[in-house]
Amino acid sequence: SAPAYCRRHFSKMSKQPWLVPAAAALGSAALAALLLRRRKPAPPEGAIRHVVMFKFKPEAPVADIVAAFDELAAQLSSLILSYERGIQCSPEGLGKELSHAFTITFPDEAARDAYLPHDIHQAWVEKWAKPYVADVCVFD
């Protein structure tokens, strides 16, 4: 069964009954254009999306780790364009046991390069990542 977060997300989608008849009436290309207009605007040219995915150890206090990452992003908001997070809920089974993803969009490489060694970021790594992370994947 999908995690509760996914079930809530997909239940919101199912409350949009117009999608199926709209797809039939408009055709897939027109529907795709309609849905794409509802997307957030793309980040500015030169922006860096820093995606970090974690597999936590069984004893990890996940809610505390997530709250601490939220605080980290708030404290370093002067370096950040946007911040999002979510949990793995894909039914494809290709998640490599990574359970949580955090995406920070920086305006440019200089902001990302200032964030990585920043004392606040390094303190988070020492307190939360090193003791509780079993595996990590970073993609910029």
SERO-4910 file (N, C-alpha, C, O; in steps of 0.05 Angstrom, whole numbers):
BEGIN
 pado doro    nc1    nc2    nc3   cac1   cac2   cac3    cc1    cc2    cc3    oc1    oc2    oc3
  Ser    A     17    -24      0      0      0      0     18     25      0     39     25     12
  Ala    A      9     46    -14     25     70    -15     24     85     12      4     82     26
  Pro    A     45    100     18     44    116     43     21    135     43     10    142     23
  Ala    A     13    143     68    -10    161     71     -7    187     54    -26    196     43
  Tyr    A     18    197     53     22    222     38     14    218      8      1    235     -3
  Cys    A     22    195     -3     15    189    -31    -15    186    -34    -26    195    -54
  Arg    A    -27    172    -15    -56    167    -17    -71    194    -17    -90    198    -32
  Arg    A    -62    213      0    -74    240      1    -70    254    -25    -89    266    -36
  His    A    -46    253    -36    -40    266    -62    -58    255    -84    -70    270    -99
  Phe    A    -59    229    -86    -74    217   -108   -104    220   -103   -119    221   -123
  Ser    A   -113    222    -78   -141    226    -73   -149    254    -83   -172    257    -92
  Lys    A   -131    273    -81   -137    300    -91   -140    299   -121   -158    312   -133
  Met    A   -123    283   -135   -126    280   -164   -153    268   -171   -165    276   -191
  Ser    A   -162    249   -156   -187    235   -162   -211    253   -159   -233    247   -168
  Lys    A   -207    276   -145   -229    295   -141   -231    314   -165   -246    333   -164
  Gln    A   -216    308   -185   -217    324   -210   -228    307   -232   -214    299   -250
  Pro    A   -254    301   -231   -266    282   -250   -266    292   -279   -270    276   -297
  Trp    A   -260    317   -283   -259    328   -310   -235    317   -326   -235    320   -350
  Leu    A   -215    306   -312   -191    297   -327   -197    276   -348   -186    278   -370
  Val    A   -212    256   -342   -217    234   -361   -233    244   -385   -224    239   -407
  Pro    A   -256    257   -381   -271    266   -405   -255    288   -420   -257    290   -444
  Ala    A   -240    304   -405   -225    325   -418   -203    312   -436   -198    322   -458
  Ala    A   -191    291   -427   -171    277   -443   -183    266   -468   -171    269   -490
  Ala    A   -207    255   -466   -220    244   -489   -228    266   -509   -226    263   -533
  Ala    A   -238    288   -498   -248    309   -515   -226    326   -528   -227    333   -551
  Leu    A   -205    331   -513   -184    349   -522   -161    334   -536   -147    346   -552
  Gly    A   -158    309   -530   -135    295   -540   -111    300   -521   -111    320   -506
  Ser    A    -93    282   -521    -72    283   -501    -54    307   -503    -45    318   -483
  Ala    A    -48    317   -527    -31    340   -530    -44    365   -519    -30    381   -505
  Ala    A    -69    369   -524    -83    392   -514    -85    391   -483    -82    411   -469
  Leu    A    -91    367   -472    -93    364   -444    -66    369   -431    -64    382   -410
  Ala    A    -45    359   -443    -18    364   -432    -12    394   -431     -1    404   -412
  Ala    A    -19    408   -452    -15    438   -453    -31    451   -431    -21    470   -418
  Leu    A    -56    442   -426    -73    453   -405    -60    449   -378    -58    467   -362
  Leu    A    -51    425   -373    -39    418   -347    -12    432   -343     -6    440   -321
  Leu    A      4    436   -364     29    449   -361     26    478   -354     44    490   -341
  Arg    A      5    490   -362      0    518   -355     -3    522   -325      1    543   -315
  Arg    A    -11    500   -311    -15    501   -283     11    497   -267     11    499   -243
  Arg    A     33    490   -281     58    485   -267     70    511   -257     64    533   -267
  Lys    A     88    508   -238    104    531   -228    122    540   -250    131    523   -267
  Pro    A    129    565   -251    149    574   -271    176    562   -267    183    555   -244
  Ala    A    190    558   -288    217    547   -286    236    566   -272    232    590   -273
  Pro    A    256    555   -258    275    573   -245    290    589   -266    292    581   -289
  Pro    A    302    612   -258    317    628   -277    341    613   -289    351    594   -276
  Glu    A    349    621   -312    373    609   -324    397    611   -305    401    632   -293
  Gly    A    412    590   -303    435    589   -286    429    579   -258    447    574   -242
  Ala    A    403    575   -251    395    565   -225    405    536   -223    407    521   -242
  Ile    A    410    527   -198    419    500   -192    399    487   -174    392    497   -153
  Arg    A    389    464   -183    372    447   -166    389    427   -152    402    410   -165
  His    A    389    428   -126    405    410   -109    386    390    -96    371    397    -78
  Val    A    386    366   -106    368    345    -97    384    325    -80    404    314    -88
  Val    A    374    321    -55    387    303    -36    366    282    -28    344    289    -18
  Met    A    373    257    -31    354    235    -24    368    217     -3    391    210     -5
  Phe    A    352    210     18    363    196     40    350    169     45    326    165     39
  Lys    A    365    150     54    355    126     67    364    128     96    388    130    102
  Phe    A    345    128    114    351    132    143    355    105    156    343     85    148
  Lys    A    372    105    177    375     81    193    349     76    209    334     95    213
  Pro    A    344     51    217    319     45    230    314     61    256    291     68    262
  Glu    A    335     68    270    332     83    295    330    114    291    327    129    310
  Ala    A    330    123    266    330    151    260    304    164    269    282    154    263
  Pro    A    305    187    282    281    203    289    273    220    264    278    244    263
  Val    A    260    207    245    255    219    219    240    246    221    248    265    208
  Ala    A    219    247    237    204    272    240    222    295    250    220    318    240
  Asp    A    240    289    268    259    310    278    279    318    257    286    341    255
  Ile    A    288    298    241    307    304    220    294    322    199    307    342    190
  Val    A    270    316    191    256    332    171    251    360    182    255    380    168
  Ala    A    242    363    207    238    389    219    264    405    220    264    429    216
  Ala    A    286    391    226    312    405    227    320    414    200    333    435    197
  Phe    A    314    399    179    320    407    152    303    431    143    313    449    130
  Asp    A    278    431    151    261    454    146    272    479    159    273    500    147
  Glu    A    282    476    183    294    499    198    320    508    184    325    532    181
  Leu    A    336    489    175    361    495    160    354    512    135    367    532    131
  Ala    A    334    504    120    326    519     96    316    546    103    322    566     89
  Ala    A    302    549    125    292    575    134    315    593    142    316    617    135
  Gln    A    334    582    157    357    598    166    375    607    143    388    628    144
  Leu    A    376    591    122    393    598     99    377    608     75    386    607     52
  Ser    A    354    619     80    336    627     59    347    649     41    339    653     18
  Ser    A    367    664     51    379    685     35    395    674     11    400    688     -8
  Leu    A    402    648     13    417    635     -8    399    619    -27    408    610    -48
  Ile    A    373    615    -19    356    596    -32    333    609    -47    320    628    -37
  Leu    A    327    600    -72    304    609    -87    279    594    -78    258    606    -74
  Ser    A    281    567    -75    258    551    -66    268    526    -52    291    517    -56
  Tyr    A    250    514    -37    255    490    -22    230    472    -22    208    482    -17
  Glu    A    234    447    -28    212    428    -28    223    402    -16    247    396    -16
  Arg    A    204    386     -5    212    359      5    189    340      1    166    348     -2
  Gly    A    196    315      1    175    295     -2    185    267      5    209    263     11
  Ile    A    167    248      6    174    221     12    171    203    -13    155    209    -31
  Gln    A    185    182    -13    184    162    -35    157    148    -34    149    137    -14
  Cys    A    143    150    -56    117    136    -57    112    124    -85     90    117    -92
  Ser    A    133    121   -101    130    109   -127    124     80   -126    136     65   -110
  Pro    A    104     71   -141     98     42   -142    117     26   -159    114      2   -161
  Glu    A    137     39   -172    154     25   -191    175      8   -178    187    -10   -191
  Gly    A    181     12   -152    201     -4   -138    229      2   -146    247    -15   -144
  Leu    A    234     27   -155    261     35   -165    274     56   -147    292     69   -155
  Gly    A    264     58   -122    273     79   -104    299     73    -90    309     90    -75
  Lys    A    311     49    -94    336     42    -82    337     45    -52    357     51    -40
  Glu    A    313     42    -39    309     44    -11    313     72      0    315     75     25
  Leu    A    315     92    -17    316    120     -8    287    128     -2    269    123    -17
  Ser    A    283    141     21    256    146     30    247    175     29    224    181     27
  His    A    266    194     32    260    222     33    277    238     13    301    232     10
  Ala    A    265    258      1    280    275    -17    276    304     -9    254    313     -1
  Phe    A    297    320    -12    297    348     -6    309    362    -31    330    355    -40
  Thr    A    295    382    -41    304    397    -64    307    426    -57    287    439    -49
  Ile    A    331    436    -60    336    465    -56    344    476    -83    362    466    -96
  Thr    A    331    498    -91    339    511   -116    354    536   -108    344    554    -93
  Phe    A    378    538   -118    396    561   -113    395    579   -138    392    569   -160
  Pro    A    399    605   -135    399    622   -159    422    617   -177    420    623   -201
  Asp    A    444    607   -166    468    602   -183    487    584   -168    483    577   -145
  Glu    A    509    577   -181    529    559   -169    542    572   -145    548    559   -125
  Ala    A    545    599   -145    558    613   -123    542    609    -97    553    605    -76
  Ala    A    515    610    -99    498    607    -76    500    578    -66    502    573    -41
  Arg    A    500    559    -84    503    531    -76    530    526    -63    532    512    -43
  Asp    A    551    538    -75    578    535    -64    581    549    -37    599    541    -21
  Ala    A    565    569    -31    566    582     -5    550    565     15    557    565     39
  Tyr    A    529    552      6    512    535     24    527    511     34    525    504     58
  Leu    A    540    497     16    552    471     24    571    473     48    568    456     66
  Pro    A    590    491     49    608    493     73    597    510     95    610    513    116
  His    A    573    522     92    562    540    112    561    526    139    554    503    140
  Asp    A    567    541    160    566    530    187    540    517    195    539    496    208
  Ile    A    518    529    186    491    519    193    487    492    179    476    473    191
  His    A    494    490    153    492    465    138    510    444    150    501    421    155
  Gln    A    534    451    156    553    431    167    544    421    195    548    398    202
  Ala    A    532    439    211    522    431    237    499    411    233    497    392    249
  Trp    A    481    415    213    460    396    207    471    369    199    462    348    209
  Val    A    491    369    182    504    344    173    515    329    197    511    305    200
  Glu    A    529    343    215    541    330    239    520    318    258    522    296    268
  Lys    A    498    334    262    478    326    282    458    306    271    450    287    285
  Trp    A    450    309    246    428    292    235    437    272    214    427    250    214
  Ala    A    454    280    196    461    261    174    481    240    183    475    216    179
  Lys    A    503    248    194    523    228    201    513    206    220    519    182    215
  Pro    A    498    212    240    489    190    258    465    174    247    462    151    255
  Tyr    A    449    185    230    423    173    223    419    165    194    399    153    187
  Val    A    437    173    176    434    167    148    449    141    140    473    139    144
  Ala    A    434    122    129    446     97    120    457    100     91    477     87     84
  Asp    A    444    117     75    453    121     48    442    148     39    422    158     48
  Val    A    457    160     20    449    186      9    457    188    -20    476    176    -29
  Cys    A    440    202    -35    446    208    -63    442    238    -67    421    249    -60
  Val    A    462    251    -78    460    280    -84    462    284   -114    479    272   -127
  Phe    A    444    300   -124    444    305   -153    439    335   -158    419    346   -149
  Asp    A    458    348   -171    455    376   -178    453    379   -208    450    401   -218
***
